[in-house]
């Protein structure tokens, strides 16, 4: 694990945080193509920060924390704004927010119980995040695609919602199982 703060992957991740208000600004202005450009840059940096961390052997604890936070900041901002504009259903935004709150509450409870935190995402969490990125990319970039893509949005919305719900359930199971195991090994009062 790299202990340096200023690694190329960490700087790319920080750049993703900086892009969040630019995407929000374009969405608030009703400029989906402009939002698509900033969102696309963020998605590319998301790919490259992980790739370069492995390639350059620059994985870091800070990067393990910042990367999912940058993803959540971008995805939640965009999903909530798209739902507010009526482009995405509010129920999808609620599922995604509920899943993310569940993950944060579970992580905080685990930290409170054990004094340390495991930030490794589940496979379900990774797949759900990928589905959210794909859905948003297609929605924002639909002006570049043929008109036929619009017909699959209801299916993509349903798949994204199902994956987010599954991922949230998976995290609840994970935190519950880990807590049970930890409490067996560390009974209260000992």
C-alpha positions as CSV (number, residue, x, y, z in Angstrom):
1,X,0.0,0.0,0.0
2,X,1.3,3.4,-1.0
3,X,1.3,5.9,1.9
4,X,1.8,8.9,-0.3
5,X,-1.1,11.4,-0.6
6,X,-0.2,12.8,-4.0
7,X,-0.3,9.8,-6.3
8,X,-1.6,9.9,-9.8
9,X,-4.6,7.7,-8.9
10,X,-5.5,9.9,-5.9
11,X,-5.2,13.1,-8.0
12,X,-7.6,11.6,-10.6
13,X,-10.1,10.7,-7.9
14,X,-9.8,14.2,-6.4
15,X,-10.5,15.5,-10.0
16,X,-13.7,13.5,-10.0
17,X,-14.8,15.3,-6.8
18,X,-14.1,18.6,-8.5
19,X,-16.3,17.6,-11.5
20,X,-19.4,17.0,-9.4
21,X,-20.4,20.7,-9.2
22,X,-19.8,21.1,-12.9
23,X,-22.1,18.2,-13.8
24,X,-24.7,19.6,-11.3
25,X,-24.4,23.1,-12.8
26,X,-25.0,21.8,-16.4
27,X,-28.0,19.7,-15.2
28,X,-29.5,22.6,-13.3
29,X,-29.2,24.6,-16.5
30,X,-31.0,21.8,-18.4
31,X,-27.9,21.2,-20.5
32,X,-27.8,17.4,-20.8
33,X,-25.0,17.3,-23.5
34,X,-22.8,19.6,-21.3
35,X,-23.5,17.4,-18.3
36,X,-22.6,14.3,-20.4
37,X,-19.2,15.7,-21.2
38,X,-18.3,16.4,-17.6
39,X,-19.8,13.1,-16.5
40,X,-17.9,11.2,-19.2
41,X,-14.6,12.8,-18.1
42,X,-15.4,11.6,-14.5
43,X,-16.2,8.1,-15.7
44,X,-12.9,7.9,-17.6
45,X,-11.0,9.1,-14.5
46,X,-12.8,6.4,-12.5
47,X,-11.5,3.8,-14.8
48,X,-8.0,5.1,-14.9
49,X,-7.5,5.8,-11.2
50,X,-8.0,2.1,-10.4
51,X,-6.1,0.9,-13.4
52,X,-3.1,3.2,-12.7
53,X,-3.1,2.3,-9.0
54,X,-2.6,-1.3,-9.9
55,X,-0.2,-0.7,-12.8
56,X,2.0,1.8,-10.9
57,X,1.6,-0.1,-7.6
58,X,0.1,3.1,-6.0
59,X,-2.8,1.5,-4.2
60,X,-3.4,3.5,-1.0
61,X,-5.7,3.6,2.0
62,X,-6.7,7.1,1.1
63,X,-7.5,6.0,-2.5
64,X,-9.6,3.1,-1.1
65,X,-11.7,5.7,0.8
66,X,-11.8,8.4,-1.8
67,X,-12.7,6.4,-4.9
68,X,-16.1,5.1,-3.6
69,X,-16.9,8.5,-2.1
70,X,-16.2,10.2,-5.4
71,X,-18.4,7.7,-7.1
72,X,-21.2,8.2,-4.6
73,X,-20.9,12.0,-4.7
74,X,-21.2,12.0,-8.5
75,X,-23.9,9.3,-8.9
76,X,-26.1,10.6,-6.1
77,X,-25.9,14.2,-7.3
78,X,-26.8,13.2,-10.9
79,X,-29.5,10.7,-10.0
80,X,-31.2,13.1,-7.6
81,X,-31.1,16.0,-10.1
82,X,-32.4,13.7,-12.9
83,X,-35.2,12.5,-10.6
84,X,-36.0,16.1,-9.7
85,X,-36.2,17.0,-13.4
86,X,-38.5,14.1,-14.0
87,X,-36.0,12.3,-16.2
88,X,-35.5,9.4,-13.8
89,X,-38.3,8.1,-11.6
90,X,-38.2,9.2,-8.0
91,X,-38.5,5.7,-6.7
92,X,-35.2,4.8,-8.4
93,X,-33.5,7.7,-6.7
94,X,-35.0,6.5,-3.3
95,X,-33.7,3.0,-3.8
96,X,-30.2,4.2,-4.6
97,X,-30.2,6.7,-1.7
98,X,-31.5,4.0,0.7
99,X,-28.8,1.6,-0.4
100,X,-26.1,4.1,0.1
101,X,-27.4,5.2,3.5
102,X,-27.6,1.5,4.5
103,X,-23.9,1.0,3.5
104,X,-22.8,4.1,5.4
105,X,-24.8,3.2,8.5
106,X,-23.5,-0.3,8.5
107,X,-19.9,0.9,8.0
108,X,-20.3,3.4,10.9
109,X,-21.8,0.8,13.2
110,X,-19.0,-1.6,12.3
111,X,-16.4,1.1,13.0
112,X,-18.1,1.9,16.3
113,X,-18.2,-1.8,17.3
114,X,-14.7,-2.8,16.3
115,X,-12.7,0.4,16.0
116,X,-11.7,-0.3,12.4
117,X,-13.3,-0.2,9.1
118,X,-13.3,-2.5,6.1
119,X,-14.0,-0.4,3.0
120,X,-13.9,-3.3,0.4
121,X,-16.9,-3.2,-1.8
122,X,-19.0,-6.2,-2.6
123,X,-19.3,-7.6,-6.1
124,X,-23.0,-6.6,-6.0
125,X,-22.0,-3.1,-5.0
126,X,-19.6,-2.8,-7.9
127,X,-22.1,-4.2,-10.4
128,X,-24.8,-1.8,-9.1
129,X,-22.5,1.2,-9.4
130,X,-21.5,0.1,-12.9
131,X,-25.2,-0.1,-13.9
132,X,-25.8,3.4,-12.5
133,X,-22.9,4.8,-14.5
134,X,-24.2,3.1,-17.7
135,X,-27.8,4.3,-17.2
136,X,-26.7,7.8,-16.5
137,X,-24.2,7.9,-19.4
138,X,-26.9,6.7,-21.8
139,X,-29.5,9.1,-20.4
140,X,-27.1,12.1,-20.6
141,X,-25.6,11.0,-23.9
142,X,-28.9,10.1,-25.7
143,X,-28.5,13.1,-28.0
144,X,-25.5,11.2,-29.5
145,X,-27.4,8.0,-29.9
146,X,-30.1,6.9,-32.3
147,X,-33.7,7.3,-31.1
148,X,-34.1,3.5,-30.6
149,X,-32.1,3.7,-27.3
150,X,-34.9,5.6,-25.6
151,X,-37.1,2.4,-25.8
152,X,-34.7,0.5,-23.5
153,X,-34.6,3.0,-20.7
154,X,-37.4,1.5,-18.8
155,X,-35.6,-1.9,-18.8
156,X,-32.3,-0.2,-17.8
157,X,-34.0,1.7,-15.0
158,X,-35.6,-1.6,-13.7
159,X,-32.2,-3.5,-13.9
160,X,-30.4,-0.6,-12.1
161,X,-33.1,-0.5,-9.4
162,X,-32.9,-4.3,-8.9
163,X,-29.1,-4.3,-8.7
164,X,-29.1,-1.4,-6.2
165,X,-31.7,-3.2,-4.1
166,X,-29.8,-6.5,-4.3
167,X,-26.5,-4.7,-3.4
168,X,-28.2,-3.0,-0.4
169,X,-29.4,-6.4,0.8
170,X,-26.0,-7.9,0.3
171,X,-24.4,-5.2,2.4
172,X,-26.9,-5.7,5.2
173,X,-26.2,-9.5,5.1
174,X,-22.4,-8.7,5.1
175,X,-22.5,-6.4,8.1
176,X,-24.9,-8.6,10.0
177,X,-22.7,-11.7,9.4
178,X,-19.5,-9.9,10.3
179,X,-21.1,-8.5,13.5
180,X,-22.3,-12.0,14.5
181,X,-18.8,-13.5,14.0
182,X,-17.1,-10.6,15.8
183,X,-19.5,-10.7,18.8
184,X,-18.9,-14.5,19.1
185,X,-15.2,-13.8,19.3
186,X,-15.6,-10.7,21.5
187,X,-18.6,-11.2,23.8
188,X,-19.8,-8.1,25.5
189,X,-18.7,-7.7,29.1
190,X,-15.4,-9.6,28.6
